[in-house]
Amino acid sequence: ALASAAVQMVVAESSSLSGGIVVVIGAPPGTAVSLDGVTRVTPPETQAHGGGPTPAGGLFLIGGVPSSGFHLLSVSATSQGRGAGSLPVGFVVAGGGDDCSTSSSDAIASDFGYHWVLARRYDPRTEEMSAEDVDGPTLRNILGATRDGGELSRFVMTYDQFMSAPASSSSSSGGEYGKGAFAFEDGSILSWKRRTSLINWDFLGTCHGLKHGEKLVPSSDGEHSSDRNQQASAIEDGKSLVYPSIPCIDGEVPARHLMQHTGTRLYLSKLPPDVRTWLISGVSMGGNFIATSPEEFVWNAVVSSEEHFLADIALSFEAFLFLHCQSSMEHWRDALAMCSLSAEAMLARHPRFYLKLMSTLRSQLACIEADFFQDVEYSSGEGNFIVQALRRLCGACDGLNKRKRHGDDSLDKLKSVSQNLKSLTNERFGLNISGSVTDNDLDEDLDDVVDAIAYGEDNEMKQEDDTNILTRLKQHNSEQMMQEEDSDTDEDGPVVLDYGEVESSLARSSVGCTALRLGGKHKQAYPLLYAAMTEGEDEVMACARILDLRQDVSLVREAAAYLEQVEAHKSAFG
């Protein structure tokens, strides 16, 4: 967790209170308040700040929040009397955008010199912040008291003060009182802008139906949608983010393993059998596909808008990090995996997309904890999903040095950001992602094939060279498949049984029919037994049930006699 800090209330200059203001009312002492990636903790009521006590009602005021860009407020309130924090809830801040902010509170804010306001009250019944606006009279009283000379003016912390870490800042976790807010190496404000620059209000409104002041509640049900423009699902008190299902189809992974992934299973279930076969195995069954490769086919189906797709990656990461949203973590993971699996085929065609993706990814990795890759919850160590994705992405970028003749500066920039990403993961996490997960010996030959497809060039390649490449590629994939199968002893799948067990099973299933054919032979001697037999039972099953229940003395004696006198002397059925 990010290190947190007790709020250091500072008298704010009137000239610094432009933009908007965030007002949190009634937050219990010890509540964690995060804005744009920086977390601070409300102090005890008895703690003095700026020469006086904390204002009554647990007020938390942040003024001068910029009226541009995307902002995210998250609050994790401490349960009174128990000292345990609740799950965080979030609020999207529109930054005064006319097309996103519809709150009536903004009209009140303008009367006091603010462009907009986000004011929410702690609800002790739900032990979290309410989704409802604060009533007008209360809001007017608070805003009026925050202006110059007002009784609350000295309790307003400016946005710049909130986002800057004190000199004694510490990145250690624990949230102890007096610790500094976590500061990124390039500055908290700059880091936030880099990570969220792709999130705009057209995206939030179109893809998630979100407006200024909407309350976000973390979701852990892994809910998926096949609709790219699926709106956030409304719940009783807020909204949960809903993401489209994303397939992660790796040709080197057995089909039954691919189907264990929810997004892949949902995606493939909607496709015709010949398309599924082509996507999984790469073998065409005679279908007429518009795409030249399975990777391109999946890309065209999933990435309908590059800008919105990248914005979803950015939003899901922030929701995962600060709202502890499981479905957001899964979407972030799947989106990165899909992009990495498509990198070899699509990077040369969409260099600017991948440049933005990897730049955003570097900023994201710079702000997560150093032990992220050791957390077993996210597949620890080298098996971590993000490690494999990073290796694919960087491996694809490393191959770009053979395509300099095309003269696109985006390709050179990709190599640069790839090197920066490698340095970051090595220095911060101790991971080496330089190695590619594919056969390095194939890179040089396959680069020419990718170039011919990507740029439409007539490369003069001999037929025997093509055959060589395909043969080596198939051999490589076959070896990978065999290794996967050999190491997969614990997964669900077909089980080989001894033929004798199969015969015994078939014999047991046919006993009921045999009993009906042979029943006349023993009915006279054991009438009670045959009268007690139920449908589907043979004599032995009926005897076992009768002896277990022991409800009728005569029936029990007859069942025991049958087992002793008949079944004990049988050498075979019939």
LINSUL-V658054 format. One record per pair of residues at least 4 apart in sequence whose C-alpha atoms are under 8 Angstrom apart, sorted by the first residue. I is the first residue (numbers start at 0). GAP is how many residues later the second one is. D is the distance in Angstrom with one decimal. If there is no record, write none. Layout:
BEGIN
<<I,GAP,D> <I,GAP,D>>
END
This chain:
BEGIN
<<0,172,5.9> <0,173,7.7> <0,368,7.4> <1,36,7.9> <1,37,6.9> <1,169,7.1> <1,170,7.7> <1,171,6.1> <1,173,8.0> <1,179,8.0> <1,180,6.3> <1,367,7.9> <2,36,7.1> <2,167,7.0> <2,168,5.5> <2,169,5.8> <2,170,4.7> <2,171,6.5> <2,172,5.5> <2,176,7.1> <2,177,7.1> <2,178,6.0> <2,179,5.5> <3,28,7.5> <3,34,8.0> <3,35,5.2> <3,36,4.7> <3,37,6.1> <3,169,7.7> <3,170,7.8> <3,171,4.8> <3,172,7.2> <3,173,7.9> <3,175,6.1> <3,176,6.2> <3,177,5.1> <3,178,6.9> <4,34,7.0> <4,35,4.5> <4,36,5.3> <4,170,6.7> <4,171,7.2> <4,172,6.1> <4,173,5.5> <4,174,4.6> <4,175,4.8> <4,176,5.3> <5,34,5.9> <5,35,4.8> <5,36,5.8> <5,37,5.5> <5,171,5.4> <5,172,5.3> <5,173,6.8> <5,174,7.7> <6,33,6.2> <6,34,6.1> <6,35,5.7> <6,36,6.3> <7,41,6.5> <7,42,7.7> <7,149,8.0> <8,40,5.5> <8,41,5.8> <8,145,7.1> <8,146,5.3> <8,147,6.7> <8,148,5.9> <9,39,7.8> <9,40,6.1> <9,144,6.1> <9,145,6.4> <9,146,6.8> <9,147,5.8> <10,39,7.3> <10,142,6.7> <10,143,4.2> <10,144,6.5> <10,145,6.6> <10,146,7.2> <11,4,6.8> <11,5,7.5> <11,141,7.0> <11,142,6.5> <11,144,6.2> <11,145,6.4> <11,146,6.4> <12,4,7.1> <13,133,7.2> <13,134,6.3> <15,47,8.0> <15,48,6.0> <15,142,7.1> <16,46,5.5> <16,47,4.4> <16,97,7.5> <16,141,7.1> <17,45,7.5> <17,46,4.8> <17,47,7.5> <17,48,7.7> <17,95,7.2> <17,96,6.1> <17,97,7.3> <18,44,7.6> <18,45,4.9> <18,46,5.3> <18,47,5.0> <18,48,5.1> <18,76,7.8> <18,95,5.8> <18,96,5.3> <18,97,7.0> <19,43,6.2> <19,44,5.5> <19,45,4.9> <19,46,6.5> <19,47,6.4> <19,75,7.0> <19,76,7.5> <19,94,5.3> <19,95,5.2> <19,96,4.7> <19,97,5.4> <19,98,7.9> <20,40,7.1> <20,41,5.6> <20,42,4.3> <20,43,6.1> <20,44,6.0> <20,93,7.0> <20,95,6.7> <20,96,5.0> <20,97,6.5> <21,38,7.9> <21,39,5.8> <21,40,5.1> <21,41,6.4> <21,43,7.7> <21,95,5.9> <21,96,4.9> <21,97,5.9> <22,36,7.1> <22,37,5.8> <22,38,4.9> <22,39,6.7> <22,94,7.5> <22,95,6.1> <22,96,4.5> <22,97,6.5> <23,34,7.8> <23,35,5.7> <23,36,4.9> <23,37,6.5> <23,95,5.9> <23,96,5.4> <23,97,6.0> <23,98,7.6> <24,32,6.4> <24,33,5.8> <24,34,4.7> <24,35,6.5> <24,94,7.5> <24,95,6.2> <24,96,4.6> <24,97,6.1> <25,31,4.9> <25,32,4.4> <25,33,6.1> <25,95,6.0> <25,96,5.2> <26,4,6.3> <26,15,7.8> <26,30,7.7> <26,31,5.1> <26,32,7.0> <26,33,7.7> <26,50,6.5> <26,94,7.6> <26,95,5.6> <27,14,7.7> <27,30,6.5> <27,49,6.5> <27,50,6.1> <27,51,7.6> <27,52,6.8> <28,12,8.0> <28,13,5.5> <28,14,5.5> <28,15,4.9> <28,16,6.6> <28,29,7.5> <28,49,7.1> <29,11,5.5> <29,12,5.0> <29,13,5.9> <29,14,6.8> <29,47,7.4> <29,48,6.0> <30,10,5.4> <30,11,5.4> <30,44,7.1> <30,45,5.8> <30,46,4.4> <30,47,5.2> <30,54,7.5> <31,7,6.4> <31,8,5.7> <31,9,4.5> <31,10,6.6> <31,43,5.8> <31,44,5.1> <31,45,6.4> <31,46,7.9> <32,6,5.6> <32,7,5.4> <32,8,6.0> <32,9,7.5> <32,40,7.4> <32,41,6.0> <32,42,4.7> <32,43,6.6> <33,4,5.3> <33,5,4.1> <33,6,6.3> <33,38,8.0> <33,39,5.7> <33,40,5.1> <33,41,6.3> <33,288,7.8> <34,4,6.7> <34,36,7.2> <34,37,5.8> <34,38,4.6> <34,39,6.5> <35,35,5.7> <35,36,5.4> <35,37,6.7> <35,127,8.0> <35,153,7.7> <35,156,6.2> <36,35,7.9> <36,151,7.4> <36,155,6.6> <36,285,7.5> <37,124,7.7> <37,125,6.1> <37,143,6.3> <37,144,6.5> <37,145,7.8> <37,150,7.2> <38,142,6.1> <38,143,7.4> <39,141,6.2> <40,134,7.7> <40,136,7.7> <41,18,7.6> <42,4,6.3> <42,11,8.0> <42,134,7.6> <44,8,7.1> <44,9,5.8> <44,13,7.7> <45,7,6.5> <45,8,7.3> <46,6,6.1> <46,7,6.8> <47,4,5.1> <47,5,4.3> <47,6,6.3> <48,4,5.9> <48,5,6.5> <48,106,7.9> <49,104,7.0> <49,105,7.6> <53,4,7.2> <53,5,7.8> <53,101,7.8> <54,4,6.2> <54,97,7.4> <54,100,7.7> <59,95,7.9> <59,96,7.7> <60,94,6.9> <60,95,5.0> <60,96,6.2> <61,94,5.8> <61,95,4.9> <61,96,5.4> <61,97,6.0> <61,100,7.5> <62,93,6.3> <62,94,6.1> <62,95,4.7> <62,96,5.9> <63,94,5.5> <63,95,5.4> <63,96,7.9> <64,30,7.7> <64,93,7.4> <64,94,5.2> <65,29,6.5> <65,93,7.9> <66,27,7.7> <66,28,4.0> <66,29,5.3> <66,30,7.5> <66,48,7.3> <67,26,7.9> <67,27,5.2> <67,28,7.3> <67,29,7.6> <68,25,7.8> <68,26,6.6> <68,124,7.8> <68,128,7.2> <68,131,7.3> <69,22,7.8> <69,23,6.6> <69,24,6.5> <69,25,6.9> <69,126,6.8> <69,127,7.7> <69,129,6.6> <69,130,6.8> <69,131,8.0> <70,21,6.3> <70,22,5.1> <70,23,7.0> <70,24,7.2> <71,18,6.7> <71,19,5.9> <71,20,5.1> <71,21,6.0> <72,17,5.4> <72,18,5.1> <72,19,6.5> <72,20,7.3> <73,14,6.1> <73,15,5.4> <73,16,4.1> <73,17,6.3> <73,248,6.8> <73,249,6.9> <74,13,5.2> <74,14,5.6> <74,15,6.5> <74,53,7.8> <74,54,7.3> <75,9,6.1> <75,10,5.6> <75,11,5.9> <75,12,4.1> <75,13,6.6> <75,52,7.2> <76,8,5.6> <76,9,5.7> <76,10,7.9> <76,11,7.4> <76,50,6.9> <76,51,6.0> <76,52,7.8> <77,4,7.9> <77,5,5.8> <77,6,5.5> <77,7,4.2> <77,8,6.2> <77,49,8.0> <78,4,5.7> <78,5,5.5> <78,6,5.8> <78,7,6.7> <78,48,6.4> <85,41,7.2> <85,42,7.2> <86,236,7.4> <86,237,7.6> <87,40,7.9> <87,129,7.8> <87,130,7.7> <87,234,7.4> <87,235,5.3> <87,236,7.3> <88,39,7.4> <88,40,7.3> <88,126,7.0> <88,127,5.9> <88,128,5.3> <88,129,6.9> <88,234,6.2> <89,125,5.6> <89,126,4.7> <89,127,6.6> <89,233,6.6> <90,121,7.9> <90,122,5.6> <90,123,5.5> <90,124,4.6> <90,125,5.8> <91,118,7.7> <91,119,7.1> <91,120,5.7> <91,121,5.4> <91,122,5.7> <91,123,6.9> <91,124,7.6> <92,25,7.3> <92,118,7.9> <92,119,5.1> <92,120,5.7> <93,6,6.1> <93,7,6.0> <93,107,7.6> <93,117,6.8> <93,118,4.5> <93,119,7.4> <94,21,7.2> <94,117,7.8> <95,4,7.7> <95,5,6.2> <95,19,6.2> <95,20,5.6> <96,4,5.8> <97,4,7.7> <99,101,6.8> <99,105,7.7> <99,110,8.0> <99,111,5.0> <99,112,5.7> <100,110,6.2> <100,111,4.7> <100,112,7.7> <101,4,8.0> <101,109,7.6> <101,110,7.0> <102,109,7.4> <102,110,7.6> <103,4,7.3> <104,4,6.3> <104,11,7.5> <104,12,6.5> <104,13,7.8> <104,28,7.5> <104,31,7.1> <104,34,7.9> <105,4,6.2> <105,9,7.0> <105,10,4.6> <105,11,5.7> <106,4,6.8> <106,9,7.8> <107,4,7.2> <107,28,7.6> <107,31,7.8> <107,32,6.8> <108,4,6.6> <108,5,5.1> <108,6,6.4> <108,7,5.5> <108,8,5.9> <108,34,7.4> <109,4,5.0> <109,5,5.6> <109,6,6.8> <111,31,6.7> <111,32,6.7> <111,35,7.7> <117,95,6.4> <118,14,6.3> <118,15,6.0> <118,20,7.7> <119,9,6.5> <119,10,6.2> <119,11,7.0> <119,12,6.8> <119,13,5.9> <119,14,5.9> <120,8,5.7> <120,9,5.7> <120,11,8.0> <120,12,8.0> <120,13,6.7> <121,5,7.1> <121,6,5.7> <121,7,4.3> <121,8,5.9> <122,4,5.6> <122,5,5.7> <122,6,5.7> <122,7,5.7> <123,4,7.0> <129,107,7.5> <130,83,7.2> <130,84,5.6> <130,106,6.2> <130,107,6.2> <133,4,6.9> <133,5,6.3> <134,4,6.3> <135,4,6.1> <136,4,6.3> <137,4,6.3> <138,4,6.1> <139,4,5.9> <140,4,6.3> <141,4,6.5> <141,10,7.6> <142,4,7.0> <143,6,7.0> <144,4,7.8> <144,5,4.3> <144,6,5.4> <144,7,5.1> <144,8,6.4> <145,4,5.4> <145,5,6.9> <145,6,4.8> <145,7,4.1> <145,8,7.7> <145,9,7.9> <145,10,6.9> <146,5,7.7> <146,6,5.6> <147,5,6.2> <148,4,6.5> <151,4,6.9> <156,4,6.3> <156,5,6.4> <157,4,6.2> <158,4,6.1> <159,4,6.1> <160,4,7.9> <162,18,7.9> <162,25,6.1> <162,26,6.5> <163,17,7.5> <163,19,7.1> <163,23,7.7> <163,24,6.9> <164,4,5.8> <164,15,5.8> <164,16,5.0> <164,17,6.4> <164,18,5.7> <165,14,5.6> <165,15,7.1> <166,13,7.8> <167,11,7.4> <167,12,6.1> <168,10,6.2> <168,11,3.8> <168,12,6.0> <168,13,6.6> <168,14,7.4> <169,9,6.3> <169,10,5.6> <169,11,7.2> <169,12,6.5> <170,9,7.8> <170,10,7.8> <170,11,5.4> <170,12,7.6> <174,4,7.0> <182,4,6.1> <182,5,5.6> <183,4,5.4> <183,7,6.9> <183,182,7.6> <183,183,6.7> <185,4,6.6> <185,5,6.4> <186,4,6.0> <187,4,6.1> <188,4,6.3> <189,4,6.2> <190,4,6.3> <190,172,6.7> <191,4,6.1> <192,4,5.4> <193,166,6.8> <193,169,6.6> <194,119,6.4> <194,165,5.6> <194,168,5.9> <194,169,6.4> <195,115,7.7> <195,118,6.0> <195,119,7.3> <197,109,7.2> <197,112,6.8> <197,113,5.1> <197,116,7.1> <198,4,6.7> <198,5,7.4> <198,112,4.9> <198,113,7.7> <198,115,7.0> <198,116,7.0> <199,4,6.4> <199,111,7.8> <200,4,5.9> <200,10,8.0> <201,4,5.9> <202,4,5.6> <202,5,7.5> <202,105,6.0> <202,108,7.3> <203,4,5.2> <203,5,6.1> <203,6,5.4> <203,7,7.4> <204,4,4.2> <204,5,5.0> <204,6,6.6> <205,23,6.4> <205,25,7.8> <206,21,6.9> <206,22,4.5> <206,23,6.1> <206,24,5.9> <206,101,7.8> <207,21,7.0> <207,22,6.5> <207,23,4.2> <207,24,4.9> <207,33,7.0> <207,34,7.5> <208,22,5.2> <208,23,6.2> <209,4,6.3> <209,22,7.5> <213,24,7.0> <213,25,7.5> <214,22,7.7> <214,23,4.7> <214,24,6.1> <215,22,5.6> <215,23,5.0> <215,24,5.8> <215,25,7.4> <216,21,6.0> <216,22,5.7> <216,23,5.2> <216,24,7.9> <216,106,7.5> <217,22,6.1> <217,23,7.6> <217,101,7.7> <217,105,5.8> <217,106,6.4> <217,107,4.5> <217,108,7.3> <218,21,5.9> <218,22,7.2> <218,106,5.3> <218,107,6.0> <218,108,5.8> <218,109,7.8> <219,105,6.2> <219,106,4.6> <219,107,5.5> <220,105,7.5> <220,106,6.6> <221,104,6.8> <221,105,4.6> <221,108,7.3> <222,19,6.4> <222,20,7.4> <222,104,6.7> <223,18,6.3> <223,19,5.5> <223,20,5.4> <223,21,5.2> <223,39,7.5> <224,5,6.7> <224,17,6.9> <224,18,6.0> <224,19,4.4> <224,20,5.6> <225,4,7.9> <225,18,5.2> <225,19,5.8> <225,41,7.8> <226,17,6.0> <227,15,7.6> <227,16,5.6> <227,76,7.9> <229,12,6.8> <229,13,7.2> <229,14,7.3> <230,10,7.7> <230,11,6.8> <231,7,6.0> <231,8,5.6> <231,9,4.7> <231,10,5.2> <232,6,5.6> <232,7,5.3> <232,8,6.5> <232,9,6.5> <233,4,6.3> <233,5,4.6> <233,6,6.5> <234,4,5.6> <234,5,7.1> <240,86,8.0> <240,87,7.6> <241,85,7.8> <242,84,8.0> <242,85,7.9> <242,88,6.8> <244,17,7.8> <244,18,4.7> <244,19,7.6> <244,21,7.0> <244,22,7.0> <244,86,7.9> <245,17,4.9> <245,18,6.5> <245,21,7.2> <245,56,6.9> <245,85,7.6> <245,88,6.2> <245,89,6.6> <245,92,7.3> <246,14,8.0> <246,16,4.9> <246,17,3.8> <246,18,7.5> <246,19,7.9> <246,20,6.1> <246,21,8.0> <246,51,7.7> <246,87,7.4> <246,91,6.8> <247,10,7.6> <247,13,7.8> <247,15,7.3> <247,16,5.8> <247,86,6.7> <247,89,6.4> <247,90,5.1> <247,93,7.4> <248,9,6.7> <248,15,6.9> <248,30,7.4> <248,31,6.7> <248,89,7.5> <248,92,7.5> <249,8,7.7> <249,30,7.5> <249,91,6.7> <250,28,8.0> <250,29,5.9> <250,30,6.2> <250,31,7.4> <250,226,7.8> <251,225,5.9> <251,228,6.2> <251,229,5.9> <252,4,6.6> <252,5,6.7> <252,228,6.6> <252,231,7.2> <253,4,6.5> <253,227,6.8> <253,230,7.7> <253,231,7.9> <254,4,6.4> <254,25,6.6> <255,4,6.8> <255,237,7.7> <256,4,7.5> <257,6,6.6> <257,7,7.5> <258,5,6.2> <258,6,5.0> <259,4,7.9> <259,5,7.0> <260,4,6.1> <261,4,6.2> <262,4,6.2> <262,71,8.0> <263,4,6.0> <264,4,6.0> <265,4,7.0> <266,4,7.3> <267,8,6.2> <270,4,6.3> <270,5,6.3> <271,4,6.4> <272,4,6.2> <273,4,6.3> <273,10,7.4> <273,11,5.9> <273,13,6.7> <274,4,6.2> <274,9,8.0> <274,12,7.4> <275,4,6.1> <276,4,5.8> <276,5,7.2> <276,6,6.8> <276,7,7.3> <276,8,7.6> <277,4,4.6> <277,5,4.9> <277,6,5.1> <277,7,7.1> <277,16,7.0> <278,4,7.9> <278,15,5.0> <278,16,7.9> <281,11,7.9> <281,12,6.8> <289,7,7.8> <290,5,5.7> <290,6,5.2> <291,4,6.6> <291,5,7.6> <292,4,6.4> <292,52,7.8> <293,4,6.3> <294,4,6.1> <294,46,7.4> <294,47,5.2> <294,50,6.6> <294,51,7.6> <295,4,6.1> <295,46,7.3> <295,49,7.1> <295,50,6.9> <296,4,6.4> <297,4,6.1> <298,4,5.5> <298,43,7.3> <299,4,6.5> <302,6,6.3> <303,5,7.8> <304,4,6.1> <305,4,6.2> <305,47,6.8> <306,4,6.1> <307,4,6.1> <308,4,6.5> <309,4,6.4> <309,46,7.9> <309,47,6.7> <310,4,6.1> <311,4,5.8> <312,4,6.3> <312,18,7.5> <312,19,5.5> <312,22,6.8> <312,23,7.9> <313,4,6.6> <313,46,7.4> <314,4,6.2> <315,4,6.0> <315,12,4.6> <315,13,6.5> <315,15,6.7> <315,16,5.7> <316,4,6.1> <316,11,6.7> <316,12,6.6> <316,15,6.1> <316,47,7.7> <317,4,5.9> <317,5,7.6> <318,4,5.0> <318,5,6.7> <318,6,5.9> <318,9,6.2> <318,10,7.9> <319,4,4.8> <319,5,4.6> <319,6,6.5> <319,7,7.9> <319,8,5.3> <319,9,5.1> <320,4,7.6> <324,4,6.5> <325,4,6.3> <326,4,6.2> <327,4,6.1> <328,4,6.1> <329,4,6.0> <330,4,5.9> <331,4,6.3> <332,4,6.2> <332,52,7.1> <332,53,7.1> <333,4,6.0> <334,4,6.2> <335,4,6.1> <335,50,7.6> <335,53,6.5> <336,4,6.1> <336,48,7.5> <336,49,7.5> <336,52,5.4> <337,4,6.3> <338,4,6.0> <339,4,7.9> <339,49,5.3> <339,50,7.3> <339,52,5.4> <339,53,5.2> <340,48,7.6> <340,51,7.0> <341,4,5.7> <341,5,7.6> <342,4,4.9> <342,49,7.2> <342,50,6.2> <342,53,6.1> <343,52,5.5> <343,106,7.9> <344,105,6.6> <345,4,6.1> <346,4,5.4> <346,7,6.5> <346,49,7.4> <346,50,8.0> <347,63,7.8> <347,103,7.9> <347,106,6.5> <348,105,5.9> <349,4,6.6> <350,4,6.0> <350,59,6.0> <350,60,6.3> <350,63,7.5> <351,4,6.2> <351,58,6.3> <352,4,6.1> <353,4,6.0> <353,60,7.6> <354,4,6.1> <354,55,7.2> <354,58,7.2> <354,59,5.6> <354,62,7.5> <355,4,6.1> <356,4,6.1> <357,4,6.1> <357,59,6.8> <357,60,7.3> <357,63,7.8> <358,4,6.5> <358,58,6.5> <359,4,6.2> <360,4,6.1> <361,4,6.2> <361,58,7.8> <361,59,5.8> <361,62,7.6> <362,4,6.9> <363,4,6.8> <364,60,7.9> <365,58,7.4> <365,62,8.0> <367,4,7.0> <369,58,6.1> <369,59,5.5> <370,4,6.6> <370,58,7.1> <371,6,8.0> <372,5,7.4> <372,6,7.7> <372,7,5.5> <372,8,5.6> <372,11,6.5> <372,56,7.4> <373,5,7.8> <373,6,4.6> <373,7,5.4> <374,4,6.8> <374,5,5.3> <375,4,4.6> <377,6,6.3> <377,7,7.4> <378,4,5.9> <378,5,4.6> <378,6,6.8> <379,4,5.2> <381,5,6.4> <381,6,7.8> <382,4,7.0> <382,5,7.2> <383,4,6.9> <384,4,6.5> <385,4,6.0> <386,4,6.2> <386,46,7.0> <387,4,6.3> <387,49,7.5> <388,4,6.2> <389,4,6.0> <389,43,6.6> <390,4,5.7> <390,42,5.1> <390,43,6.5> <390,44,6.4> <390,45,5.5> <390,46,6.6> <391,4,6.1> <391,44,6.0> <391,45,6.4> <392,4,6.4> <392,25,8.0> <393,4,6.1> <393,24,5.5> <393,25,8.0> <393,28,7.8> <393,39,7.5> <393,40,6.9> <393,42,7.6> <394,4,6.6> <394,39,7.0> <394,40,7.0> <394,41,5.0> <394,42,7.8> <395,4,7.1> <396,14,7.9> <396,17,6.3> <396,18,5.6> <396,21,6.6> <397,17,6.5> <397,20,7.9> <398,4,7.9> <398,44,7.1> <398,45,7.9> <398,48,7.2> <399,4,7.2> <399,11,6.6> <399,12,7.9> <399,15,7.3> <400,14,8.0> <401,45,7.5> <402,48,7.8> <403,4,7.6> <403,7,7.9> <407,4,7.3> <408,4,6.3> <409,4,6.1> <410,4,6.5> <411,4,6.4> <412,4,6.2> <413,4,6.0> <414,4,6.3> <415,4,6.4> <416,4,6.1> <417,4,6.3> <418,4,6.2> <419,4,6.2> <420,4,6.3> <421,4,6.1> <421,10,7.1> <421,11,6.2> <421,12,6.8> <422,4,6.0> <423,4,5.7> <423,5,7.7> <424,4,5.1> <424,5,6.3> <424,6,5.5> <424,7,7.1> <424,8,7.6> <425,4,4.4> <425,5,4.7> <425,6,5.7> <425,7,7.9> <426,4,7.8> <435,4,7.0> <438,4,7.3> <438,37,7.3> <441,4,6.0> <441,27,7.5> <441,30,7.9> <441,31,7.5> <442,4,5.9> <443,4,7.2> <444,4,7.0> <444,24,7.0> <445,4,6.2> <445,23,7.6> <446,4,6.1> <447,4,6.2> <447,11,7.5> <448,4,6.5> <449,4,5.9> <450,4,5.7> <450,5,7.5> <450,6,7.2> <451,4,5.2> <451,5,4.9> <451,6,6.5> <451,7,6.3> <452,4,7.4> <460,4,6.6> <460,5,7.2> <461,4,6.6> <462,4,6.4> <463,4,6.1> <464,4,6.2> <465,4,6.3> <466,4,6.0> <467,4,6.2> <468,4,6.0> <469,4,6.1> <470,4,6.1> <471,4,6.1> <472,4,6.2> <473,4,6.0> <474,4,6.2> <475,4,6.3> <476,4,6.1> <477,4,6.3> <478,4,6.2> <479,4,6.2> <480,4,6.2> <481,4,6.1> <482,4,6.3> <483,4,6.2> <484,4,7.8> <496,4,6.8> <496,5,7.2> <497,4,6.8> <498,4,6.3> <499,4,6.2> <500,4,6.2> <501,4,6.2> <502,4,6.1> <503,4,6.2> <504,4,6.2> <505,4,6.3> <506,4,6.3> <509,4,6.3> <510,4,6.0> <510,27,6.0> <511,4,6.5> <511,24,5.7> <511,25,5.8> <511,26,4.8> <512,4,6.5> <513,4,6.1> <513,59,7.6> <513,60,7.4> <514,4,5.3> <514,23,5.8> <514,24,7.0> <515,4,7.9> <517,4,7.6> <517,56,7.1> <518,4,5.9> <518,11,7.8> <519,4,7.4> <521,4,6.1> <522,4,5.2> <522,7,6.4> <525,4,6.7> <525,32,6.4> <525,36,7.3> <526,4,6.1> <527,4,6.2> <527,27,6.1> <527,30,7.1> <528,4,6.5> <528,10,7.7> <528,13,7.5> <528,14,7.5> <528,26,6.5> <528,29,6.6> <528,30,6.2> <529,9,7.6> <531,10,7.5> <532,4,6.2> <532,5,7.4> <532,6,7.3> <532,9,5.6> <533,8,7.6> <536,4,5.8> <536,5,6.1> <537,4,6.2> <538,4,6.1> <539,4,6.1> <539,23,7.4> <539,27,7.9> <540,4,6.3> <541,4,6.1> <542,4,6.0> <542,13,8.0> <542,16,5.1> <542,17,7.2> <542,20,7.5> <543,4,6.1> <544,4,6.2> <545,4,5.9> <545,5,7.5> <545,9,7.2> <545,10,6.1> <545,13,7.1> <546,9,5.8> <546,12,7.2> <546,13,7.6> <549,6,6.2> <550,5,7.8> <551,4,6.1> <552,4,6.3> <553,4,6.2> <554,4,6.1> <555,4,6.2> <556,4,6.1> <557,4,6.1> <558,4,6.4> <559,4,6.3> <560,4,5.8> <560,5,8.0> <561,4,5.4> <561,5,6.8> <562,4,4.9> <562,5,6.1> <563,4,5.4> <563,5,8.0> <564,4,6.8> <565,4,6.5>>
END
